[in-house]
Every structure is written in structure tokens, then in C-alpha cells.
Amino acid sequence: MGHYEIAVVGAGLAGSLAALAFADAGRTVILIAPAVGRADGRTTALMDQSLELVRKLGLWNDIAPSVAPLASMRIIDGTDRLLRAPTVTFHAAEVGLDAFGYNIPNAPFLALLDRAMESRPSLKRVTASLSEINFAEERATLVLDDGNTMTADLVVGADGRKSAVRQAAGIDVRNWSYPQSAVVLNFAHQVPHQNISTEFHTPDGPFTQVPLPGGRSSLVWVQKPEAAAATVALSLDALSSAVERRMKSILGKITVDGPAQSFPLSGMSAKAFGRGRTILIGEAAHAFPPIGAQGLNLSLRDIMAAISLLGAAPVSADFGQRYDRKRRADILTRTVSVDLLNRSLLSDFLPVQMLRAAGLQALASVPPLRNFMMHEGLNPGSALKSLSKSLREKIGRQRA
């Protein structure tokens, strides 16, 4: 099937966006993935920095009618523990934004990406599974399950947690599990959400409502596996009542749209995010619980980093190692942060509860800390760079 500069394996949100981004950067691209299985009923909250990539790819105007802004984000302690944290609300207006980001349903987003790929002449989409990759100094050779072969200068693994690309590159992973499953669904509600996303921290994990257009929202409800199975088995009326009770009726009467889906929660981190002529993005590189809208936003930073690092130069034989060095700090800090927050919800150890409550109290009552955390969440590293610059300027003035 010829030679391509970039071969992307995996056509989920991360892989499809990566293929479009590489094509728009002037590269010849082939996207390899099998036919899509069941429809994806989940939604994805894309934050400000990630939206820049969506706009740059010319996708925003088409997806905008399906999205809802996240103007405020609220954290409520939904536990009955002795030490309960105060409610904390972050407003995008505090950092000069109309919204922190926008919540996008996955199914229409994926359909839009498929249509967008058809308009890129330098991008070819192949419906097949990867059978084998052979790496050489100058290029990689990919063999598909339909017998076709092609070569590429760079292979981008976007094929999920069980990545065949990662395995072919000889990259090991660290896996860990949680005693939790996530129930996802969409629902209509009587009281307007006012573009506020509310996350209840419960003893079993987060219960997160995220706005959709109109009087609707999406939900990620993290529970123990047996409770999640029971929740998914409820009738729609019983499920609607259960969601309303858990939300303390803050959105009034709840009507769940359709059957809920459930996913077991676990974590994974590759021991290297690139090697030779291979790089890993999305859940081929990192995976963790759905807390704080970190997953796809981290994946889009993978893509932007790869595009920036590649520039207009030919792909070097050590591109994977260079990409690994560029992405390591961001991926590891986000993975550790989400893991610690999730485990703090599950812990009955009193000192852990005290630290968590004290941290949320500080965010509620110390404006500079709130501002720092909001900037850092939107644009990782920006708040630290700003703080470092401010300190250097202050020291310079004192010396003068």
C-alpha cells in the first residue's frame, strides 16, 4: 500500500484527531483501525488548550451546536464522614474566560472526525487490524490482517490499553486496579444546570454531572463493581430516581435518556512513551479514572507535543526517545495526581481525610491558590512558569 510519513494505529478520538493534525501539518498519513463496535454513549469535556487544536483543525463550527460550556465547576463532599470538606466552586470568569471548556458527546464527535478525514487528500483511512510491525533503522513495516503491507517513518500508537503498537515496540507497562466501576449515562432534568458541572465526592468515588445543551446533562457515577452492576440493571424509572437522590435533587426531577453503560476502572502507564520510530498517545500511553476531565485533554497534549517536536524536518530514528523526554513530566504528574485524589476518596484513614478536607478548604478560602490551580489545570506548567517569572522579577528589583 506504499509509504507514508506517519502511520496512526487506532481511530478513537485521540487517534482520529492525531491523524487529522499530522495531515494538516503537511504529512502523508495512513490511519489504521478495525470497524467501530458499539456506539460510544460517553461525553468528553475538552478544556481551553485542547479546544485550540479542535479549532485549528476546522472542526469547531460543526461540533459547536452539540456542546455545552462549563462556566463553573463545583465540588461537593458527598460523604458522611466526620471530617467533611467544604463545597468549592470555580468560576471561569475568575481567570478571564467565558468557560473552562466544553462538554462534547463522543458519538457525534467521532462521526464529524470521520467526515473531516474524507476531505484530507494526504490522509488515507484503512479499515483493518494490525497484525505485525517490523522496525528497521530507516522505517517501519506494518502488516495488516487483510494481507496488505505499508511502510512508515513514524508509527503512532493510539490503539488503547492493549496496544499492539506498544507491544511491538517492546515497551512495558505498569498496571494497577481500583475496586470501582464507572456508570455513564445522559439525562434530562427539570432545573436548568446554568452551565455548572457538579462533582460529588462519595466514599465509592466521584459522581460527576456535566452539562449538555438544553436541559440535559451527562453523568459519570463511580461505584463499587457490584453496585454498578445493580445500577445498570435498574429500570429507567428506578435509575432516574436513584440519580436524583444521589444529586440531592439539585436539578429537580431527573429522567434518564436510555440504558446506562458500565466500565471497570483501572490505571496504566507505559514505562516509555516513545522508542525509536514509535510514539504512544492516549490510552496506549496512559489511563486513569475519569476525574477532573484529564484523560482526553492529556491525549491532545500528546498530539500537540508530537506536532511541535516534529516540525518540518524528516522523522529521525530517535524521535521516540525525544518525544518520551518531552511528555514524561506532564503525563506522570497528571497520573499521580488523579490516582492520589481517587484513593483519598476511598481511604477511611483519618489523616488522609484531614489532608483532603484541608486542601479543599484552602482552595475555597485562599484566592491566590484558587487562581494558581485553575491556571495550572487549564494550561499545565503555565502557572508554575508565571510564578517563577514573578519571583525572578521580584528578586531582581530587590537587588537593584
For each residue, the residues with C-beta under 8 A, 3 or more apart:
1: 30 124 126 148 149 150
2: 150 151
3: 28 139 150 151 152
4: 7 28 29 30 124 150 151 152 153
5: 22 27 28 29 152 153 154 315
6: 19 22 27 28 29 30 152 153 154 156 315
7: 4 29 30 32 140 142 150 152 154 155 156
8: 11 15 18 19 22 29 30 31 32 156 158
9: 15 32 33 130 142 155 156 157 158 159 163 164 165
10: 14 15 32 33 157 158 159 160 163 165 282 284
11: 8 15 16 19 31 32 33 36 125 158
12: 15 16 110 158 160 282 283
13: 16 17 44 106 109 110 113 282 296 299
14: 10 17 18 158 281 282 283 296 299 300 302 303
15: 8 9 10 11 12 18 19 31 33 156 158 159 281 282
16: 11 12 13 19 20 31 110 113 114 117
17: 13 14 20 21 53 54 57 113 300 303
18: 8 14 15 21 22 156 158 281 302 303 306
19: 6 8 11 15 16 22 23 29 31 117 123 125
20: 16 17 23 24 57 113 116 117 120 123
21: 17 18 24 25 53 57 303 304 307
22: 5 6 8 18 19 25 27 29 156 307
23: 19 20 27 28 29 117 120 122 123
24: 20 21 56 57 120
25: 21 22 307 310
26: 122 312
27: 5 6 22 23 122 310
28: 3 4 5 6 23 122
29: 4 5 6 7 8 19 22 23 120 122 123 124
30: 1 4 6 7 8 123 124 125 126 150 152
31: 8 11 15 16 19 117 123 124 125 126
32: 7 8 9 10 11 126 128 129 130 142 144
33: 9 10 11 15 126 127 128 129 159
34: 127 128 129
35: 127
36: 11 110
37:
38:
39: 107
40: 106 107 110
41: 106 107 184 185 186 258 261
42: 105 106 184 218 220 261
43: 103 104 105 106 186 210 212 218
44: 13 103 104 106 109 293 295 296
45: 70 101 102 103 104 197 210 293 297
46: 50 51 54 101 102 104 293 296 297 300
47: 50 51 100 101 293 297 377 378
48: 51 52 97 99 100 101 378 379
49: 52 53 297 300 301 378 379
50: 46 47 53 54 101 296 297 300 301
51: 46 47 48 54 55 60 101 102
52: 48 49 55 56
53: 17 21 49 50 56 57 300 303 304
54: 17 46 50 51 57 59 60 63
55: 51 52 58 59 60
56: 24 52 53
57: 17 20 21 24 53 54 116
58: 55 61 116
59: 54 55 62 63 112 113 116
60: 51 54 55 63 64
61: 58 64
62: 59 112
63: 54 59 60 66 67 104 108 109 112
64: 60 61 67
65: 213
66: 63 104 105 108 109 213
67: 63 64 102 103 104 213
68: 102 103 193 195 210 211 212 213
69: 98 99 101 102 195 211
70: 45 73 92 99 100 101 102 103 195 197 210 211
71: 91 92 93 98 99 100 194 195 196
72: 89 90 91 92 194 195 196 197
73: 70 89 90 100 196 197 199
74: 87 88 89 90 196 197 198 199
75: 85 87 88 89 198 199 201 360
76: 87 198 199 200 201
77: 84 85 86 87 200 201 357 360
78: 200 201 202 207 246
79: 84 201 202 203 345
80: 84 203
81: 84 203 353
82: 350 353
83: 350 353 354 357
84: 77 79 80 81 357
85: 75 77 88 201 356 357 359 360 361
86: 77 360 361 364
87: 74 75 76 77 364
88: 74 75 85 360 363 364
89: 72 73 74 75 196
90: 72 73 74 94 100 370 374
91: 71 72 94
92: 70 71 72 95 97 98 99 100
93: 71 96 97 98
94: 90 91 370 371 374
95: 92 371 374 375 378
96: 93
97: 48 92 93 100 378
98: 69 71 92 93
99: 48 69 70 71 92 102 195
100: 47 48 70 71 73 90 92 97 374 377 378
101: 45 46 47 48 50 51 69 70 293 297
102: 45 46 51 67 68 69 70 99
103: 43 44 45 67 68 70 197 210 211 212 218
104: 43 44 45 46 63 66 67 108 109
105: 42 43 66 108 109 186 212 218
106: 13 40 41 42 43 44 109 110
107: 39 40 41 110 111
108: 63 66 104 105 111 112
109: 13 44 63 66 104 105 106 112 113
110: 12 13 16 36 40 106 107 113 114
111: 107 108 114 115
112: 59 62 63 108 109 115 116
113: 13 16 17 20 59 109 110 116 117
114: 16 110 111 117 118 125
115: 111 112 118 119
116: 20 57 58 59 112 113 119 120
117: 16 19 20 23 31 113 114 120 123 125
118: 114 115 125
119: 115 116
120: 20 23 24 29 116 117 123
121:
122: 23 26 27 28 29
123: 19 20 23 29 30 31 117 120
124: 1 4 29 30 31
125: 11 19 30 31 114 117 118
126: 1 30 31 32 33 144 148
127: 33 34 35
128: 32 33 34 144 145 146 148
129: 32 33 34 144 145
130: 9 32 133 142 143 144 145 159 164 165
131: 143 144 145
132: 142 143 168
133: 130 140 141 142 143 155 164 165 168 169
134: 140 141 143
135: 140 168 169 276 277 278
136: 139 140 141
137: 317
138: 317
139: 3 136 151 152 153 277
140: 7 133 134 135 136 151 152 153 154 155 277 278
141: 133 134 136 149 150 151
142: 7 9 32 130 132 133 149 150 151 152 155
143: 130 131 132 133 134 147 148 149
144: 32 126 128 129 130 131 147 148 149
145: 128 129 130 131
146: 128
147: 143 144
148: 1 126 128 143 144
149: 1 141 142 143 144
150: 1 2 3 4 7 30 141 142
151: 2 3 4 139 140 141 142
152: 3 4 5 6 7 30 139 140 142 155 277
153: 4 5 6 139 140 277 314 315
154: 5 6 7 140 277 278 279 310 315 319
155: 7 9 133 140 142 152 165 169 277 278 279
156: 6 7 8 9 15 18 22 165 278 279 280 281 306
157: 9 10 163 164 165 166 169 278 279 280 281 284 285
158: 8 9 10 11 12 14 15 18 280 281 282 284
159: 9 10 15 33 130 162 163 164 165 166 284
160: 10 12 163 282 283 284
161: 268 283 284 287
162: 159
163: 9 10 157 159 160 166 167 280 284
164: 9 130 133 157 159 167 168
165: 9 10 130 133 155 156 157 159 168 169 278 280 284
166: 157 159 163 169 171 173 270 278 280 284 285
167: 163 164 170 171
168: 132 133 135 164 165 278
169: 133 135 155 157 165 166 275 276 278 320
170: 167 275
171: 166 167 270 271 272 275 278 280
172: 270 271
173: 166 268 269 270 271
174: 268 269 271
175: 266 267 268
176: 266 267 268 339
177: 264 265 266 267
178: 205 265 266 267 289 342 346
179: 224 225 346
180: 204 205 222 223 224 225 228 264 265 289 342 346
181: 222 223 224 225 228 229 262 263 264 265
182: 205 220 221 222 223 228 262 263 265 289 290
183: 219 220 221 222 223 228 231 232 260 261 262
184: 41 42 218 219 220 221 260 261 262 263
185: 41 218 219 221 239 243 256 257 258 259 260 261
186: 41 43 105 212 216 217 218 219 256 257 258
187: 216 217 218 219 240 243 254 255 256 257
188: 215 216 254 255 257
189: 193 215 216 217 251 252 253 254 255
190: 215 251 252 253 254
191: 250 251 252
192: 215
193: 68 189 196 209 211 215 217 251
194: 71 72
195: 68 69 70 71 72 99 211
196: 71 72 73 74 89 193 211
197: 45 70 72 73 74 103 208 209 210 211
198: 74 75 76 208 209 247 250
199: 73 74 75 76 206 207 208 209
200: 76 77 78 206 207 208 246 247
201: 75 76 77 78 79 85 206 345
202: 78 79 205 206 207 222 246 345
203: 79 80 81 345 346
204: 180 222 223 224 227 345 346
205: 178 180 182 202 222 223 265 289 342 345 346
206: 199 200 201 202 220 222 289 290 291 342 345
207: 78 199 200 202 219 220 221 222 246 247
208: 197 198 199 200 219 220 221 290 291
209: 193 197 198 199 217 218 219 247 251
210: 43 45 68 70 103 197 217 218 219 220
211: 68 69 70 103 193 195 196 197 216 217
212: 43 68 103 105 186 216 217 218
213: 65 66 67 68 216
214:
215: 188 189 190 192 193
216: 186 187 188 189 211 212 213 257
217: 186 187 189 193 209 210 211 212 251
218: 42 43 103 105 184 185 186 187 209 210 212
219: 183 184 185 186 187 207 208 209 210 243
220: 42 182 183 184 206 207 208 210 290
221: 182 183 184 185 207 208 228 231 243 246
222: 180 181 182 183 202 204 205 206 207 265 289 290
223: 180 181 182 183 204 205 227 228 231
224: 179 180 181 204 227 228
225: 179 180 181 228 229 264
226: 229 230
227: 204 223 224 230 231
228: 180 181 182 183 221 223 224 225 231 232 262
229: 181 225 226 232 233 262
230: 226 227 233 234
231: 183 221 223 227 228 234 239 242 260 262
232: 183 228 229 259 260 261 262
233: 229 230
234: 230 231 238 239 242
235: 238 239
236: 239 240 255 256 258 259
237: 240 241
238: 234 235 241 242
239: 185 231 234 235 236 242 243 256 260
240: 187 236 237 243 244 254 255 256
241: 237 238 244 245 254
242: 231 234 238 239 245 246
243: 185 187 219 221 239 240 246 247 254 256
244: 240 241 247 249 251 252 253 254
245: 241 242 248 249
246: 78 200 202 207 221 242 243
247: 198 200 207 209 243 244 250 251 254
248: 245
249: 244 245 252
250: 191 198 247
251: 189 190 191 193 209 217 244 247 254
252: 189 190 191 244 249
253: 189 190 244
254: 187 188 189 190 240 241 243 244 247 251
255: 187 188 189 236 240
256: 185 186 187 236 239 240 243 260
257: 185 186 187 188 216
258: 41 185 186 236
259: 185 232 236
260: 183 184 185 231 232 239 256
261: 41 42 183 184 185 232
262: 181 182 183 184 228 229 231 232
263: 181 182 184
264: 177 180 181 225
265: 177 178 180 181 182 205 222 289 290
266: 175 176 177 178 287
267: 175 176 177 178 287 288 289 335 339
268: 161 173 174 175 176 283 286 287 288
269: 173 174 285 286 287 331 332 335
270: 166 171 172 173 273 280 284 285 286
271: 171 172 173 174
272: 171 275 320 324
273: 270 279 280 285 286 302 323 324 327 328 331
274: 278 279 280 319 320 321 322 323 324 327
275: 169 170 171 272 278 320 321 324
276: 135 169 317 318 319 320 321
277: 135 139 140 152 153 154 155 315 317 319 320
278: 135 140 154 155 156 157 165 166 168 169 171 274 275 320
279: 154 155 156 157 273 274 302 306 319 320 323 324
280: 156 157 158 163 165 166 171 270 273 274 284 285 302
281: 14 15 18 156 157 158 284 285 299 302 303 306
282: 10 12 13 14 15 158 160 285 286 296 299 302
283: 12 14 160 161 268 286 287 295 299
284: 10 157 158 159 160 161 163 165 166 270 280 281
285: 157 166 269 270 273 280 281 282 302 327 331
286: 268 269 270 273 282 283 298 331 334 335
287: 161 266 267 268 269 283 295
288: 267 268 291 294 295 334 335 338 339 342
289: 178 180 182 205 206 222 265 267 338 339 342
290: 182 206 208 220 222 265 293 295
291: 206 208 288 294 338 341 342
292: 338 341 377
293: 44 45 46 47 101 290 296 297
294: 288 291 297 298 334 338
295: 44 283 287 288 290 298 299
296: 13 14 44 46 50 282 293 299 300
297: 45 46 47 49 50 101 293 294 300 301
298: 286 294 295 301 302 330 331 334
299: 13 14 281 282 283 295 296 302 303
300: 14 17 46 49 50 53 296 297 303 304
301: 49 50 297 298 304 305 327 330 380
302: 14 18 273 279 280 281 282 285 298 299 305 306 327 331
303: 14 17 18 21 53 281 299 300 306 307
304: 21 53 300 301 307 308
305: 301 302 308 309 323 326 327
306: 18 156 279 281 302 303 309 310 323
307: 21 22 25 303 304 310
308: 304 305 311
309: 305 306 319 322 323 326
310: 25 27 154 306 307 313 315 319
311: 308
312: 26
313: 310 316
314: 153
315: 5 6 153 154 277 310 319
316: 313 319 322
317: 137 138 276 277
318: 276 321 322
319: 154 274 276 277 279 309 310 315 316 322 323
320: 169 272 274 275 276 277 278 279 323 324
321: 274 275 276 318 324 325
322: 274 309 316 318 319 325 326
323: 273 274 279 305 306 309 319 320 326 327
324: 272 273 274 275 279 320 321 327 328
325: 321 322 328
326: 305 309 322 323
327: 273 274 285 301 302 305 323 324 330 331
328: 273 324 325 331 332
329: 332 333
330: 298 301 327 333 334 380 381
331: 269 273 285 286 298 302 327 328 334 335
332: 269 328 329 335 336
333: 329 330 336 337 380
334: 286 288 294 298 330 331 337 338 380
335: 267 269 286 288 331 332 338 339
336: 332 333 339 340
337: 333 334 340 341
338: 288 289 291 292 294 334 335 341 342
339: 176 267 288 289 335 336 342 343
340: 336 337 343 344
341: 291 292 337 338 344 345
342: 178 180 205 206 288 289 291 338 339 345 346
343: 339 340 346 347
344: 340 341 347 352 353 355 356
345: 79 201 202 203 204 205 206 341 342 356
346: 178 179 180 203 204 205 342 343
347: 343 344 352 353
348: 353
349: 352 353
350: 82 83 353 354
351: 354 355
352: 344 347 349 355 356
353: 81 82 83 344 347 348 349 350 356 357
354: 83 350 351 357 358
355: 344 351 352 358 359
356: 85 344 345 352 353 359 360
357: 77 83 84 85 353 354 360 361
358: 354 355 361 362
359: 85 355 356 362 363
360: 75 77 85 86 88 356 357 363 364
361: 85 86 357 358 364 365
362: 358 359 365 366 369
363: 88 359 360 366 369 370 373
364: 86 87 88 360 361 370
365: 361 362
366: 362 363 369 370
367: 370 371
368: 371 372
369: 362 363 366 372 373
370: 90 94 363 364 366 367 373 374
371: 94 95 367 368 374 375
372: 368 369 375 376 383 387
373: 363 369 370 376 377 383
374: 90 94 95 100 370 371 377 378
375: 95 371 372 378 379 382 383 386
376: 372 373 379 380 381 382 383 384
377: 47 100 292 373 374 380
378: 47 48 49 95 97 100 374 375 382
379: 48 49 375 376 382 383
380: 301 330 333 334 376 377
381: 330 376 384 385
382: 375 376 378 379 385 386
383: 372 373 375 376 379 386 387
384: 376 381 387 388
385: 381 382 388 389
386: 375 382 383 389 390
387: 372 383 384 390 391
388: 384 385 391 392
389: 385 386 392 393
390: 386 387 393 394
391: 387 388 394 395
392: 388 389 395 396
393: 389 390 396 397
394: 390 391 397 398
395: 391 392 398 399
396: 392 393 399 400
397: 393 394 400
398: 394 395
399: 395 396
400: 396 397
